[in-house]
Amino acid sequence: MEEILKGLAVAIVFFTFRKEFDSVLDGIIYGGIAGLGFAATENTLYIYRNGFLEGGWEGLFALAFIRVILVGWMHAFFTAFTGIGFAISRLNKNALIKFIAPFAGLTVAIVVHAFHNTFGGLFGGVEGLAITVFADFIGYSIMVGIIIWVIIHERNIVKKHLVEEVSSGLISQAHYKKALSPITLSTAVFSGRASHKFYNLLGELAHKKEQLHKHGDESGNTAIVEKLRAELASLASQAK
């Protein structure tokens, strides 16, 4: 039931801001945020009721350590799979996959959540907690691997769609090389407001061109691409 409720939150975001699902990474982020929001509410209830009311301050601190530090990312991890499902649906042209993907993602989230709960129920105590935490970290490692793969895929999208902008003279070769660097997107904010906005717009342009390629002129993608190009042209001379 928990994953269905969190999945509904992701669905609301998806149907409200569908065009913002540019990649699988977006799905992971939106799913993760929904999971963290749920975890914050659940942890407040559990830590107070099962921790403080049953064991006083000692119980509160012990349960806070377990639920926030040891297994604090579990809900974000579970619901990330639901987000992945919605992202795959958004990015795919096949009608069957578009329909099935969100339910497949939700199913994986439910199964992984049940797997997590099974360890705690089977063993209990410190041993059960240790096994559960170990299993969770294996899952987190898998998700990190997925995220790394997605980042590489995203870089390839940027690489493919910005080549044309170099050829047209909209951006320089130096801009192009910086746009392909993950470090640039993380540090552009320190290079001034114009540079920060410029490189964010470059990434947005690349993904909007990818949407145009996959979905056609959906909701005016062509006009949005041209608008982004105009904004970039006005910022190009200021970007470092």
Secondary structure, 3 states (H helix, E strand, C coil): CHHHHHHHHHHHHHHHCHHHCCCHHHHHHHHHHHHHHHHHHHHHHHHHHHHHHHHHHHHHHHHHHHHHHHCCCHHHHHHHHHHHHHHHHHHCCCHHHHHHHHHHHHHHHHHHHHHHHHHHHHHCHHHHHHHHHHHHHHHHHHHHHHHHHHHHHHHHHHHHHHHHHHHCCCCCHHHHHHHCCHHHHHHHHHHCHHHHHHHHHHHHHHHHHHHHHHHCCCCCHHHHHHHHHHHHHHHCCCCC
